[in-house]
Amino acid sequence: MEDERKHNIHITPGEDGGWDIQGSGGRKLSHHRTKEEAGHAGRAEAKKAHTELKIHNKDGRISESVSYGNDPFPPKG
């Protein structure tokens, strides 16, 4: 079974400051000065790829997750 996490887009703290947008296999897609700039670019990338966006805090933990894809189990209501 293919690992679904490969298809997510992640916004993570950059090693040299700023924020990185990472795609499949941790591949760096872009770098931004602020988390807000990275958020705009990351959302656009996730929408284009119809996938999930994971936004991390400075400590590396996921603080927000937004799905722009085809959810296999959408909530009822």
PDB file with one MODEL, atoms N, CA, C and O in Angstrom:
MODEL        1
ATOM      1  N   MET A   1       0.836  -1.182   0.000  1.00  0.00           N
ATOM      2  CA  MET A   1       0.000   0.000   0.000  1.00  0.00           C
ATOM      3  C   MET A   1       0.883   1.248   0.000  1.00  0.00           C
ATOM      4  O   MET A   1       1.864   1.320   0.739  1.00  0.00           O
ATOM      5  N   GLU A   2       0.535   2.211  -0.817  1.00  0.00           N
ATOM      6  CA  GLU A   2       1.316   3.440  -0.924  1.00  0.00           C
ATOM      7  C   GLU A   2       1.052   4.339   0.277  1.00  0.00           C
ATOM      8  O   GLU A   2      -0.085   4.465   0.732  1.00  0.00           O
ATOM      9  N   ASP A   3       2.095   4.952   0.778  1.00  0.00           N
ATOM     10  CA  ASP A   3       1.996   5.832   1.937  1.00  0.00           C
ATOM     11  C   ASP A   3       1.340   7.146   1.519  1.00  0.00           C
ATOM     12  O   ASP A   3       1.892   7.872   0.692  1.00  0.00           O
ATOM     13  N   GLU A   4       0.157   7.464   2.084  1.00  0.00           N
ATOM     14  CA  GLU A   4      -0.578   8.664   1.710  1.00  0.00           C
ATOM     15  C   GLU A   4       0.155   9.938   2.109  1.00  0.00           C
ATOM     16  O   GLU A   4      -0.061  10.980   1.489  1.00  0.00           O
ATOM     17  N   ARG A   5       1.015   9.890   3.125  1.00  0.00           N
ATOM     18  CA  ARG A   5       1.721  11.082   3.576  1.00  0.00           C
ATOM     19  C   ARG A   5       2.623  11.652   2.494  1.00  0.00           C
ATOM     20  O   ARG A   5       2.957  12.836   2.535  1.00  0.00           O
ATOM     21  N   LYS A   6       3.022  10.840   1.535  1.00  0.00           N
ATOM     22  CA  LYS A   6       3.884  11.314   0.455  1.00  0.00           C
ATOM     23  C   LYS A   6       3.201  12.408  -0.356  1.00  0.00           C
ATOM     24  O   LYS A   6       3.874  13.260  -0.936  1.00  0.00           O
ATOM     25  N   HIS A   7       1.885  12.390  -0.402  1.00  0.00           N
ATOM     26  CA  HIS A   7       1.147  13.297  -1.261  1.00  0.00           C
ATOM     27  C   HIS A   7       0.742  14.585  -0.562  1.00  0.00           C
ATOM     28  O   HIS A   7       0.139  15.453  -1.192  1.00  0.00           O
ATOM     29  N   ASN A   8       1.050  14.734   0.705  1.00  0.00           N
ATOM     30  CA  ASN A   8       0.716  15.950   1.429  1.00  0.00           C
ATOM     31  C   ASN A   8       1.736  17.044   1.156  1.00  0.00           C
ATOM     32  O   ASN A   8       2.881  16.770   0.797  1.00  0.00           O
ATOM     33  N   ILE A   9       1.304  18.281   1.330  1.00  0.00           N
ATOM     34  CA  ILE A   9       2.176  19.444   1.268  1.00  0.00           C
ATOM     35  C   ILE A   9       2.388  19.891   2.711  1.00  0.00           C
ATOM     36  O   ILE A   9       1.426  19.993   3.472  1.00  0.00           O
ATOM     37  N   HIS A  10       3.634  20.158   3.096  1.00  0.00           N
ATOM     38  CA  HIS A  10       3.949  20.569   4.466  1.00  0.00           C
ATOM     39  C   HIS A  10       4.604  21.944   4.461  1.00  0.00           C
ATOM     40  O   HIS A  10       5.450  22.240   3.616  1.00  0.00           O
ATOM     41  N   ILE A  11       4.202  22.779   5.416  1.00  0.00           N
ATOM     42  CA  ILE A  11       4.883  24.046   5.674  1.00  0.00           C
ATOM     43  C   ILE A  11       5.652  23.850   6.967  1.00  0.00           C
ATOM     44  O   ILE A  11       5.063  23.617   8.023  1.00  0.00           O
ATOM     45  N   THR A  12       6.976  23.947   6.879  1.00  0.00           N
ATOM     46  CA  THR A  12       7.837  23.664   8.027  1.00  0.00           C
ATOM     47  C   THR A  12       8.837  24.801   8.242  1.00  0.00           C
ATOM     48  O   THR A  12       9.144  25.544   7.310  1.00  0.00           O
ATOM     49  N   PRO A  13       9.345  24.937   9.476  1.00  0.00           N
ATOM     50  CA  PRO A  13      10.371  25.949   9.713  1.00  0.00           C
ATOM     51  C   PRO A  13      11.616  25.640   8.876  1.00  0.00           C
ATOM     52  O   PRO A  13      12.045  24.489   8.796  1.00  0.00           O
ATOM     53  N   GLY A  14      12.188  26.667   8.257  1.00  0.00           N
ATOM     54  CA  GLY A  14      13.394  26.487   7.460  1.00  0.00           C
ATOM     55  C   GLY A  14      14.620  26.336   8.345  1.00  0.00           C
ATOM     56  O   GLY A  14      14.665  26.880   9.448  1.00  0.00           O
ATOM     57  N   GLU A  15      15.603  25.606   7.870  1.00  0.00           N
ATOM     58  CA  GLU A  15      16.837  25.380   8.635  1.00  0.00           C
ATOM     59  C   GLU A  15      17.589  26.679   8.898  1.00  0.00           C
ATOM     60  O   GLU A  15      18.219  26.825   9.945  1.00  0.00           O
ATOM     61  N   ASP A  16      17.532  27.615   7.969  1.00  0.00           N
ATOM     62  CA  ASP A  16      18.251  28.885   8.097  1.00  0.00           C
ATOM     63  C   ASP A  16      17.293  30.047   8.344  1.00  0.00           C
ATOM     64  O   ASP A  16      17.571  31.180   7.950  1.00  0.00           O
ATOM     65  N   GLY A  17      16.166  29.766   8.996  1.00  0.00           N
ATOM     66  CA  GLY A  17      15.146  30.780   9.218  1.00  0.00           C
ATOM     67  C   GLY A  17      14.103  30.740   8.121  1.00  0.00           C
ATOM     68  O   GLY A  17      14.274  30.043   7.121  1.00  0.00           O
ATOM     69  N   GLY A  18      13.039  31.473   8.299  1.00  0.00           N
ATOM     70  CA  GLY A  18      11.969  31.461   7.316  1.00  0.00           C
ATOM     71  C   GLY A  18      11.190  30.155   7.362  1.00  0.00           C
ATOM     72  O   GLY A  18      11.276  29.395   8.327  1.00  0.00           O
ATOM     73  N   TRP A  19      10.431  29.910   6.302  1.00  0.00           N
ATOM     74  CA  TRP A  19       9.552  28.740   6.240  1.00  0.00           C
ATOM     75  C   TRP A  19       9.678  28.063   4.887  1.00  0.00           C
ATOM     76  O   TRP A  19       9.765  28.729   3.855  1.00  0.00           O
ATOM     77  N   ASP A  20       9.686  26.723   4.897  1.00  0.00           N
ATOM     78  CA  ASP A  20       9.797  25.933   3.674  1.00  0.00           C
ATOM     79  C   ASP A  20       8.472  25.265   3.357  1.00  0.00           C
ATOM     80  O   ASP A  20       7.714  24.900   4.256  1.00  0.00           O
ATOM     81  N   ILE A  21       8.204  25.109   2.069  1.00  0.00           N
ATOM     82  CA  ILE A  21       7.094  24.286   1.610  1.00  0.00           C
ATOM     83  C   ILE A  21       7.716  23.023   1.050  1.00  0.00           C
ATOM     84  O   ILE A  21       8.568  23.071   0.163  1.00  0.00           O
ATOM     85  N   GLN A  22       7.274  21.880   1.587  1.00  0.00           N
ATOM     86  CA  GLN A  22       7.832  20.592   1.177  1.00  0.00           C
ATOM     87  C   GLN A  22       6.746  19.721   0.568  1.00  0.00           C
ATOM     88  O   GLN A  22       5.592  19.735   0.998  1.00  0.00           O
ATOM     89  N   GLY A  23       7.144  18.967  -0.441  1.00  0.00           N
ATOM     90  CA  GLY A  23       6.241  18.047  -1.106  1.00  0.00           C
ATOM     91  C   GLY A  23       6.648  16.612  -0.852  1.00  0.00           C
ATOM     92  O   GLY A  23       7.158  16.279   0.218  1.00  0.00           O
ATOM     93  N   SER A  24       6.424  15.776  -1.828  1.00  0.00           N
ATOM     94  CA  SER A  24       6.697  14.340  -1.738  1.00  0.00           C
ATOM     95  C   SER A  24       8.110  14.046  -1.271  1.00  0.00           C
ATOM     96  O   SER A  24       9.074  14.604  -1.794  1.00  0.00           O
ATOM     97  N   GLY A  25       8.229  13.173  -0.291  1.00  0.00           N
ATOM     98  CA  GLY A  25       9.530  12.735   0.195  1.00  0.00           C
ATOM     99  C   GLY A  25      10.355  13.833   0.850  1.00  0.00           C
ATOM    100  O   GLY A  25      11.579  13.721   0.919  1.00  0.00           O
ATOM    101  N   GLY A  26       9.708  14.895   1.334  1.00  0.00           N
ATOM    102  CA  GLY A  26      10.437  15.980   1.976  1.00  0.00           C
ATOM    103  C   GLY A  26      11.140  16.906   0.997  1.00  0.00           C
ATOM    104  O   GLY A  26      11.971  17.723   1.392  1.00  0.00           O
ATOM    105  N   ARG A  27      10.803  16.778  -0.285  1.00  0.00           N
ATOM    106  CA  ARG A  27      11.422  17.607  -1.324  1.00  0.00           C
ATOM    107  C   ARG A  27      10.990  19.061  -1.137  1.00  0.00           C
ATOM    108  O   ARG A  27       9.796  19.357  -1.097  1.00  0.00           O
ATOM    109  N   LYS A  28      11.950  19.954  -1.024  1.00  0.00           N
ATOM    110  CA  LYS A  28      11.672  21.377  -0.815  1.00  0.00           C
ATOM    111  C   LYS A  28      11.160  21.999  -2.112  1.00  0.00           C
ATOM    112  O   LYS A  28      11.839  21.970  -3.138  1.00  0.00           O
ATOM    113  N   LEU A  29       9.947  22.562  -2.049  1.00  0.00           N
ATOM    114  CA  LEU A  29       9.348  23.189  -3.217  1.00  0.00           C
ATOM    115  C   LEU A  29       9.662  24.678  -3.282  1.00  0.00           C
ATOM    116  O   LEU A  29       9.883  25.227  -4.362  1.00  0.00           O
ATOM    117  N   SER A  30       9.681  25.333  -2.115  1.00  0.00           N
ATOM    118  CA  SER A  30       9.984  26.762  -2.081  1.00  0.00           C
ATOM    119  C   SER A  30      10.328  27.197  -0.661  1.00  0.00           C
ATOM    120  O   SER A  30      10.102  26.460   0.299  1.00  0.00           O
ATOM    121  N   HIS A  31      10.877  28.404  -0.541  1.00  0.00           N
ATOM    122  CA  HIS A  31      11.249  28.973   0.756  1.00  0.00           C
ATOM    123  C   HIS A  31      10.655  30.379   0.843  1.00  0.00           C
ATOM    124  O   HIS A  31      10.641  31.117  -0.143  1.00  0.00           O
ATOM    125  N   HIS A  32      10.163  30.742   2.032  1.00  0.00           N
ATOM    126  CA  HIS A  32       9.516  32.038   2.226  1.00  0.00           C
ATOM    127  C   HIS A  32      10.004  32.678   3.512  1.00  0.00           C
ATOM    128  O   HIS A  32      10.350  31.986   4.470  1.00  0.00           O
ATOM    129  N   ARG A  33      10.030  34.005   3.527  1.00  0.00           N
ATOM    130  CA  ARG A  33      10.503  34.733   4.707  1.00  0.00           C
ATOM    131  C   ARG A  33       9.570  34.568   5.898  1.00  0.00           C
ATOM    132  O   ARG A  33      10.030  34.412   7.029  1.00  0.00           O
ATOM    133  N   THR A  34       8.250  34.602   5.652  1.00  0.00           N
ATOM    134  CA  THR A  34       7.292  34.531   6.755  1.00  0.00           C
ATOM    135  C   THR A  34       6.385  33.316   6.622  1.00  0.00           C
ATOM    136  O   THR A  34       6.227  32.748   5.541  1.00  0.00           O
ATOM    137  N   LYS A  35       5.797  32.935   7.743  1.00  0.00           N
ATOM    138  CA  LYS A  35       4.853  31.815   7.755  1.00  0.00           C
ATOM    139  C   LYS A  35       3.605  32.180   6.951  1.00  0.00           C
ATOM    140  O   LYS A  35       3.004  31.322   6.304  1.00  0.00           O
ATOM    141  N   GLU A  36       3.223  33.446   6.995  1.00  0.00           N
ATOM    142  CA  GLU A  36       2.051  33.903   6.243  1.00  0.00           C
ATOM    143  C   GLU A  36       2.271  33.749   4.737  1.00  0.00           C
ATOM    144  O   GLU A  36       1.393  33.256   4.029  1.00  0.00           O
ATOM    145  N   GLU A  37       3.441  34.168   4.247  1.00  0.00           N
ATOM    146  CA  GLU A  37       3.767  34.010   2.823  1.00  0.00           C
ATOM    147  C   GLU A  37       3.767  32.538   2.433  1.00  0.00           C
ATOM    148  O   GLU A  37       3.245  32.162   1.383  1.00  0.00           O
ATOM    149  N   ALA A  38       4.358  31.713   3.288  1.00  0.00           N
ATOM    150  CA  ALA A  38       4.398  30.269   3.023  1.00  0.00           C
ATOM    151  C   ALA A  38       2.990  29.686   3.022  1.00  0.00           C
ATOM    152  O   ALA A  38       2.687  28.786   2.240  1.00  0.00           O
ATOM    153  N   GLY A  39       2.130  30.201   3.900  1.00  0.00           N
ATOM    154  CA  GLY A  39       0.746  29.725   3.960  1.00  0.00           C
ATOM    155  C   GLY A  39      -0.005  29.979   2.674  1.00  0.00           C
ATOM    156  O   GLY A  39      -0.720  29.103   2.186  1.00  0.00           O
ATOM    157  N   HIS A  40       0.149  31.172   2.117  1.00  0.00           N
ATOM    158  CA  HIS A  40      -0.522  31.496   0.851  1.00  0.00           C
ATOM    159  C   HIS A  40      -0.027  30.588  -0.273  1.00  0.00           C
ATOM    160  O   HIS A  40      -0.822  30.031  -1.030  1.00  0.00           O
ATOM    161  N   ALA A  41       1.283  30.447  -0.371  1.00  0.00           N
ATOM    162  CA  ALA A  41       1.865  29.611  -1.430  1.00  0.00           C
ATOM    163  C   ALA A  41       1.531  28.136  -1.214  1.00  0.00           C
ATOM    164  O   ALA A  41       1.247  27.418  -2.173  1.00  0.00           O
ATOM    165  N   GLY A  42       1.563  27.683   0.036  1.00  0.00           N
ATOM    166  CA  GLY A  42       1.265  26.284   0.347  1.00  0.00           C
ATOM    167  C   GLY A  42      -0.175  25.922   0.046  1.00  0.00           C
ATOM    168  O   GLY A  42      -0.457  24.839  -0.467  1.00  0.00           O
ATOM    169  N   ARG A  43      -1.090  26.832   0.366  1.00  0.00           N
ATOM    170  CA  ARG A  43      -2.504  26.592   0.068  1.00  0.00           C
ATOM    171  C   ARG A  43      -2.723  26.479  -1.442  1.00  0.00           C
ATOM    172  O   ARG A  43      -3.447  25.599  -1.908  1.00  0.00           O
ATOM    173  N   ALA A  44      -2.098  27.369  -2.193  1.00  0.00           N
ATOM    174  CA  ALA A  44      -2.229  27.321  -3.651  1.00  0.00           C
ATOM    175  C   ALA A  44      -1.680  26.007  -4.203  1.00  0.00           C
ATOM    176  O   ALA A  44      -2.285  25.398  -5.086  1.00  0.00           O
ATOM    177  N   GLU A  45      -0.537  25.574  -3.682  1.00  0.00           N
ATOM    178  CA  GLU A  45       0.078  24.317  -4.140  1.00  0.00           C
ATOM    179  C   GLU A  45      -0.801  23.116  -3.787  1.00  0.00           C
ATOM    180  O   GLU A  45      -0.976  22.213  -4.606  1.00  0.00           O
ATOM    181  N   ALA A  46      -1.353  23.101  -2.575  1.00  0.00           N
ATOM    182  CA  ALA A  46      -2.209  21.986  -2.143  1.00  0.00           C
ATOM    183  C   ALA A  46      -3.506  21.947  -2.944  1.00  0.00           C
ATOM    184  O   ALA A  46      -3.986  20.868  -3.292  1.00  0.00           O
ATOM    185  N   LYS A  47      -4.077  23.112  -3.237  1.00  0.00           N
ATOM    186  CA  LYS A  47      -5.297  23.162  -4.055  1.00  0.00           C
ATOM    187  C   LYS A  47      -5.016  22.633  -5.450  1.00  0.00           C
ATOM    188  O   LYS A  47      -5.797  21.857  -6.000  1.00  0.00           O
ATOM    189  N   LYS A  48      -3.890  23.060  -6.021  1.00  0.00           N
ATOM    190  CA  LYS A  48      -3.509  22.625  -7.371  1.00  0.00           C
ATOM    191  C   LYS A  48      -3.311  21.110  -7.417  1.00  0.00           C
ATOM    192  O   LYS A  48      -3.669  20.459  -8.399  1.00  0.00           O
ATOM    193  N   ALA A  49      -2.739  20.559  -6.349  1.00  0.00           N
ATOM    194  CA  ALA A  49      -2.452  19.124  -6.298  1.00  0.00           C
ATOM    195  C   ALA A  49      -3.621  18.314  -5.735  1.00  0.00           C
ATOM    196  O   ALA A  49      -3.554  17.086  -5.695  1.00  0.00           O
ATOM    197  N   HIS A  50      -4.698  18.989  -5.298  1.00  0.00           N
ATOM    198  CA  HIS A  50      -5.858  18.312  -4.694  1.00  0.00           C
ATOM    199  C   HIS A  50      -5.418  17.392  -3.562  1.00  0.00           C
ATOM    200  O   HIS A  50      -5.738  16.203  -3.548  1.00  0.00           O
ATOM    201  N   THR A  51      -4.685  17.957  -2.623  1.00  0.00           N
ATOM    202  CA  THR A  51      -4.130  17.165  -1.533  1.00  0.00           C
ATOM    203  C   THR A  51      -4.315  17.886  -0.205  1.00  0.00           C
ATOM    204  O   THR A  51      -5.050  18.871  -0.128  1.00  0.00           O
ATOM    205  N   GLU A  52      -3.661  17.407   0.827  1.00  0.00           N
ATOM    206  CA  GLU A  52      -3.785  17.966   2.158  1.00  0.00           C
ATOM    207  C   GLU A  52      -2.587  18.852   2.483  1.00  0.00           C
ATOM    208  O   GLU A  52      -1.452  18.545   2.119  1.00  0.00           O
ATOM    209  N   LEU A  53      -2.860  19.952   3.172  1.00  0.00           N
ATOM    210  CA  LEU A  53      -1.819  20.875   3.605  1.00  0.00           C
ATOM    211  C   LEU A  53      -1.631  20.713   5.104  1.00  0.00           C
ATOM    212  O   LEU A  53      -2.593  20.800   5.867  1.00  0.00           O
ATOM    213  N   LYS A  54      -0.397  20.478   5.527  1.00  0.00           N
ATOM    214  CA  LYS A  54      -0.051  20.352   6.945  1.00  0.00           C
ATOM    215  C   LYS A  54       0.837  21.536   7.307  1.00  0.00           C
ATOM    216  O   LYS A  54       1.915  21.710   6.740  1.00  0.00           O
ATOM    217  N   ILE A  55       0.375  22.352   8.259  1.00  0.00           N
ATOM    218  CA  ILE A  55       1.135  23.523   8.688  1.00  0.00           C
ATOM    219  C   ILE A  55       1.738  23.230  10.053  1.00  0.00           C
ATOM    220  O   ILE A  55       1.023  22.894  10.997  1.00  0.00           O
ATOM    221  N   HIS A  56       3.050  23.358  10.154  1.00  0.00           N
ATOM    222  CA  HIS A  56       3.780  23.036  11.374  1.00  0.00           C
ATOM    223  C   HIS A  56       4.102  24.306  12.166  1.00  0.00           C
ATOM    224  O   HIS A  56       4.205  25.394  11.601  1.00  0.00           O
ATOM    225  N   ASN A  57       4.261  24.147  13.488  1.00  0.00           N
ATOM    226  CA  ASN A  57       4.758  25.216  14.357  1.00  0.00           C
ATOM    227  C   ASN A  57       6.275  25.247  14.272  1.00  0.00           C
ATOM    228  O   ASN A  57       6.882  24.407  13.608  1.00  0.00           O
ATOM    229  N   LYS A  58       6.889  26.219  14.947  1.00  0.00           N
ATOM    230  CA  LYS A  58       8.355  26.299  14.971  1.00  0.00           C
ATOM    231  C   LYS A  58       8.987  25.071  15.609  1.00  0.00           C
ATOM    232  O   LYS A  58      10.127  24.728  15.294  1.00  0.00           O
ATOM    233  N   ASP A  59       8.252  24.397  16.514  1.00  0.00           N
ATOM    234  CA  ASP A  59       8.798  23.202  17.162  1.00  0.00           C
ATOM    235  C   ASP A  59       8.625  21.952  16.303  1.00  0.00           C
ATOM    236  O   ASP A  59       9.026  20.863  16.712  1.00  0.00           O
ATOM    237  N   GLY A  60       8.031  22.097  15.114  1.00  0.00           N
ATOM    238  CA  GLY A  60       7.888  20.978  14.190  1.00  0.00           C
ATOM    239  C   GLY A  60       6.570  20.235  14.278  1.00  0.00           C
ATOM    240  O   GLY A  60       6.265  19.417  13.411  1.00  0.00           O
ATOM    241  N   ARG A  61       5.775  20.507  15.322  1.00  0.00           N
ATOM    242  CA  ARG A  61       4.486  19.823  15.455  1.00  0.00           C
ATOM    243  C   ARG A  61       3.448  20.436  14.515  1.00  0.00           C
ATOM    244  O   ARG A  61       3.474  21.637  14.246  1.00  0.00           O
ATOM    245  N   ILE A  62       2.540  19.602  14.022  1.00  0.00           N
ATOM    246  CA  ILE A  62       1.495  20.074  13.120  1.00  0.00           C
ATOM    247  C   ILE A  62       0.475  20.882  13.920  1.00  0.00           C
ATOM    248  O   ILE A  62      -0.080  20.399  14.907  1.00  0.00           O
ATOM    249  N   SER A  63       0.237  22.123  13.480  1.00  0.00           N
ATOM    250  CA  SER A  63      -0.720  22.989  14.161  1.00  0.00           C
ATOM    251  C   SER A  63      -2.042  23.088  13.409  1.00  0.00           C
ATOM    252  O   SER A  63      -3.075  23.412  13.994  1.00  0.00           O
ATOM    253  N   GLU A  64      -2.003  22.806  12.107  1.00  0.00           N
ATOM    254  CA  GLU A  64      -3.207  22.921  11.293  1.00  0.00           C
ATOM    255  C   GLU A  64      -3.115  21.952  10.123  1.00  0.00           C
ATOM    256  O   GLU A  64      -2.040  21.714   9.572  1.00  0.00           O
ATOM    257  N   SER A  65      -4.266  21.401   9.759  1.00  0.00           N
ATOM    258  CA  SER A  65      -4.333  20.490   8.625  1.00  0.00           C
ATOM    259  C   SER A  65      -5.582  20.844   7.817  1.00  0.00           C
ATOM    260  O   SER A  65      -6.685  20.902   8.360  1.00  0.00           O
ATOM    261  N   VAL A  66      -5.398  21.078   6.517  1.00  0.00           N
ATOM    262  CA  VAL A  66      -6.501  21.466   5.651  1.00  0.00           C
ATOM    263  C   VAL A  66      -6.496  20.551   4.434  1.00  0.00           C
ATOM    264  O   VAL A  66      -5.459  20.351   3.802  1.00  0.00           O
ATOM    265  N   SER A  67      -7.661  19.996   4.110  1.00  0.00           N
ATOM    266  CA  SER A  67      -7.753  19.092   2.975  1.00  0.00           C
ATOM    267  C   SER A  67      -8.362  19.797   1.770  1.00  0.00           C
ATOM    268  O   SER A  67      -9.428  20.407   1.857  1.00  0.00           O
ATOM    269  N   TYR A  68      -7.665  19.701   0.652  1.00  0.00           N
ATOM    270  CA  TYR A  68      -8.165  20.227  -0.611  1.00  0.00           C
ATOM    271  C   TYR A  68      -8.378  19.084  -1.597  1.00  0.00           C
ATOM    272  O   TYR A  68      -8.548  19.305  -2.796  1.00  0.00           O
ATOM    273  N   GLY A  69      -8.366  17.875  -1.081  1.00  0.00           N
ATOM    274  CA  GLY A  69      -8.446  16.709  -1.949  1.00  0.00           C
ATOM    275  C   GLY A  69      -9.773  16.009  -1.891  1.00  0.00           C
ATOM    276  O   GLY A  69     -10.779  16.561  -1.444  1.00  0.00           O
ATOM    277  N   ASN A  70      -9.752  14.805  -2.344  1.00  0.00           N
ATOM    278  CA  ASN A  70     -10.912  13.949  -2.376  1.00  0.00           C
ATOM    279  C   ASN A  70     -10.907  13.112  -1.110  1.00  0.00           C
ATOM    280  O   ASN A  70     -10.285  12.050  -1.077  1.00  0.00           O
ATOM    281  N   ASP A  71     -11.586  13.569  -0.070  1.00  0.00           N
ATOM    282  CA  ASP A  71     -11.591  12.854   1.203  1.00  0.00           C
ATOM    283  C   ASP A  71     -12.320  11.524   1.074  1.00  0.00           C
ATOM    284  O   ASP A  71     -13.460  11.489   0.612  1.00  0.00           O
ATOM    285  N   PRO A  72     -11.676  10.426   1.477  1.00  0.00           N
ATOM    286  CA  PRO A  72     -12.318   9.123   1.354  1.00  0.00           C
ATOM    287  C   PRO A  72     -13.490   8.951   2.311  1.00  0.00           C
ATOM    288  O   PRO A  72     -14.412   8.192   2.012  1.00  0.00           O
ATOM    289  N   PHE A  73     -13.480   9.631   3.447  1.00  0.00           N
ATOM    290  CA  PHE A  73     -14.547   9.502   4.429  1.00  0.00           C
ATOM    291  C   PHE A  73     -15.009  10.888   4.871  1.00  0.00           C
ATOM    292  O   PHE A  73     -14.671  11.313   5.976  1.00  0.00           O
ATOM    293  N   PRO A  74     -15.772  11.606   4.042  1.00  0.00           N
ATOM    294  CA  PRO A  74     -16.193  12.945   4.444  1.00  0.00           C
ATOM    295  C   PRO A  74     -17.152  12.886   5.630  1.00  0.00           C
ATOM    296  O   PRO A  74     -17.956  11.960   5.737  1.00  0.00           O
ATOM    297  N   PRO A  75     -17.069  13.871   6.517  1.00  0.00           N
ATOM    298  CA  PRO A  75     -17.977  13.888   7.659  1.00  0.00           C
ATOM    299  C   PRO A  75     -19.414  14.133   7.216  1.00  0.00           C
ATOM    300  O   PRO A  75     -19.660  14.825   6.228  1.00  0.00           O
ATOM    301  N   LYS A  76     -20.344  13.568   7.946  1.00  0.00           N
ATOM    302  CA  LYS A  76     -21.763  13.765   7.643  1.00  0.00           C
ATOM    303  C   LYS A  76     -22.247  15.032   8.323  1.00  0.00           C
ATOM    304  O   LYS A  76     -21.762  15.404   9.392  1.00  0.00           O
ATOM    305  N   GLY A  77     -23.199  15.684   7.695  1.00  0.00           N
ATOM    306  CA  GLY A  77     -23.822  16.843   8.338  1.00  0.00           C
ATOM    307  C   GLY A  77     -23.568  18.052   7.659  1.00  0.00           C
ATOM    308  O   GLY A  77     -24.031  19.109   8.088  1.00  0.00           O
TER     309      GLY A  77
ENDMDL
END
